[in-house]
Amino acid sequence: EITVQCCKQSKNDPFDDNDSENGTLLPGLPDDLAQRCLSSLSPSLIFSVCHSWRRLLYSPSFPPFFSLYALLSPLHNPTMALHREVVPQSTIVFFSFDPISSSWRPLPSPPQNPSFHLLRRHPSFLSRNLPIQSLTVSNHLIVIAATTQNLFPALSSPLVFHPESNIWFYGPQISAPRRWCAAGSAQDVVYMASGFGSHYQGDVARSLEQWDLNKKRENWGWENKAGLKDGRFSREAVEAVGCRGKLCMVNVKGNALKEGAVYNVGLDKWEDMPVGMVAGWNGPAASMDEDEIYVIDEVKGRLSKYDGEKDCWVKVIELEQLKRAEHIAAGRGKICAVSAKGERIIVVDVRDKPTRF
């Protein structure tokens, strides 16, 4: 959820400055009562009526509405010469998509102390994108793992953005920073499992830690939990998908042969992933409100939902546009997928019958 910052009105704005009576929300009613009446309306309707209603929509007192976050970078990173070496520059920027005004808006720049550099591509690895792992938990956007130009872990503490206050800050320090890991959340708790730091360490590759955002900020910290039986989840940056009190993850992306694992949050115990679940996990996955897991087969472009009772994946829709999907996010009945090498976002509304995109 996000409360978007108020934007300046454009010169082509259809509303007159005198479109309301001295800025009154509803003539004849005090503003606090008028706001209670208007808060039940669709934000898109409020946005299109008049200036005073639009200002209300973007005010801190109005209920927040959902927005899509994106981490953007150019197709090719610029470089600079430093001591006769070519050093890639960090050009990562964060944007949010306001669905009401249908516009992308940049987030404030992250703090630069300590120096902040996230690398998406490196000149030595022209065909490979370096992962930058992020997730949304308890109305916060959290960047948890990334890589520097020297191929070291970029973050010793998670980088956190709070939309309602519009500020960035750092979370609790990570005991062993990583370049990639299995990262996810369940019940407003962040989990970080396995991973690879500046070099391989067996204890880190088998570790699981949690950070509980339900606690007061002064009590935030990472806690060790039951470790994995081996370090096979340290190979790639993968999603740990939270669903019904469990974290589900596979150790390899795409259609390759893989292993799966399930962490029971309540029992602090690892379990084997059901055979049908791991067999159909052939692309990026996400949970819808921690109740249902969706996955996109990146080869076939097929979006499927997991049926736990039958241990199988049920096809929702198959689209050419979903082929080569790289990342997905889910919320409020919609699946947002990034495909075409990061150049396209497809939104699938799974609540509609038939499903539309």
C-alpha positions, -999 to +999 in steps of 0.1 A: +000+000+000+011+035-007+000+071-001+012+087-033+027+122-031+005+150-045+016+160-080+016+195-095-014+201-118-005+202-154-013+231-177-039+209-195-057+201-163-095+200-170-105+215-137-110+252-130-095+267-099-131+277-090-145+241-094-154+239-058-167+264-032-135+278-016-120+243-016-149+228+004-152+190-002-190+189+001-208+222+005-228+222+037-207+196+055-176+200+076-145+185+059-141+157+084-176+144+077-173+150+040-141+129+040-159+101+057-185+102+029-159+104+001-136+077+015-162+050+004-159+061-032-136+047-058-102+067-059-104+069-097-138+087-094-125+111-067-094+119-089-116+129-119-141+152-102-124+183-089-092+198-074-103+197-038-112+160-041-080+152-058-060+170-030-079+149-005-070+117-024-033+124-020-034+137+015-020+117+045-054+115+060-070+096+031-068+058+032-038+045+011-043+027-021-022+000-038+006+010-062+031-010-082+068-006-075+095-011-101+133-010-100+145+004-133+178+005-151+189+013-187+196-015-211+233-008-209+251+006-179+273+037-184+309+033-173+336+056-162+374+054-164+390+051-130+428+044-127+427+031-163+400+006-154+364+006-166+341+008-136+303+003-141+281+030-126+251+024-104+221+037-124+194+019-106+163+041-099+131+032-080+097+042-094+061+037-083+031+035-107+001+055-095-029+035-109-053+065-103-034+091-124-019+063-146+016+077-142+051+066-131+067+087-104+103+084-090+109+076-054+133+099-034+169+090-038+181+063-013+206+074+014+242+077+002+258+071+035+272+045+034+279+047-003+250+031-022+258+012-054+236-016-068+249-033-100+225-048-125+250-056-153+288-059-154+311-055-184+327-089-177+293-106-178+276-091-208+248-117-211+240-120-174+218-098-152+229-096-116+200-101-092+187-073-070+163-089-045+134-069-030+100-076-013+071-057+002+063-064+039+040-046+063+036-016+039+074-013+034+095-018+003+126-037+013+158-042-008+176-071+008+204-083-014+224-070-044+259-069-059+286-042-061+309-035-091+336-056-073+311-086-071+308-082-034+275-080-014+261-045-017+241-043+015+252-049+050+217-039+062+183-040+043+174-008+025+138+002+035+113+026+020+082+037+039+057+051+014+035+070+038+064+090+052+082+090+019+116+082+034+143+056+030+163+041+059+183+011+068+170-019+087+189-041+112+224-052+103+228-086+086+252-109+103+265-122+069+257-100+039+250-119+007+249-113-031+219-136-034+197-157-012+162-171-008+142-142+004+105-139+013+080-130+040+051-145+059+028-128+084+049-095+083+081-113+090+111-112+066+130-144+060+164-148+045+177-183+038+210-196+024+229-174+000+264-166-012+285-137+002+319-125-011+328-162-010+311-195-002+305-203+035+288-235+045+272-222+076+257-192+057+245-215+029+226-236+054+213-207+076+178-192+080+172-158+097+141-138+104+134-101+110+100-094+126+085-061+115+056-066+139+080-055+167+087-019+175+115-004+154+139-001+183+136-039+189+142-049+152+169-075+146+177-107+129+171-140+147+185-174+138+160-201+130+162-238+120+188-242+093+186-261+060+200-296+057+225-285+030+237-255+010+220-263-023+199-231-021+229-208-024+231-212-062+207-184-072+186-156-060+152-172-055+118-163-041+107-178-007+069-176-012+049-172+019+015-190+020-007-201+049+020-200+075+047-217+053+076-205+031+079-224-002+110-222-024+130-240-051+167-238-055+170-231-093+150-208-116+132-218-148+126-252-162+158-268-149+158-299-126+154-285-091+148-293-055+121-277-033+118-270+004+091-258+027+096-240+060+068-243+086+068-209+103+049-220+134+069-252+140+103-237+130+108-268+109+118-276+073+097-301+053+100-317+019+081-299-009+052-319-023+061-337-056+034-320-077+044-285-064+081-288-073+073-304-106+052-275-119+073-247-104+088-237-138+092-199-135+087-169-112+062-174-084+043-152-059+015-156-034-018-138-035-023-123+000-005-153+015-034-175+006-027-189-029+005-195-049+007-186-086+035-194-110+043-186-146+058-212-169+083-189-186+085-212-217+048-217-223+036-184-209+011-203-187-001-188-154-012-215-130-025-217-094-014-244-069-041-268-056-028-281-023-055-308-019-047-324-053-010-314-053-012-300-088-011-268-107-043-255-123-040-235-154-055-200-152-045-185-186-019-190-212-005-159-231+022-153-256+029-121-236+038-141-205+066-161-221+101-154-207+085-138-176+112-128-151+094-116-120+059-115-108+040-098-079+005-105-067-021-086-048-059-078-047-067-103-074-041-092-099-009-107-111+018-083-124+045-099-145+077-084-160+087-100-193+104-093-226+137-087-209+122-062-185+106-041-212+070-051-206+046-054-176+015-076-181-014-074-155-037-104-153-069-100-133-076-135-120-109-125-104-126-119-137-143-148-154-130-154-180-096-141-169-085-109-187-051-092-190 
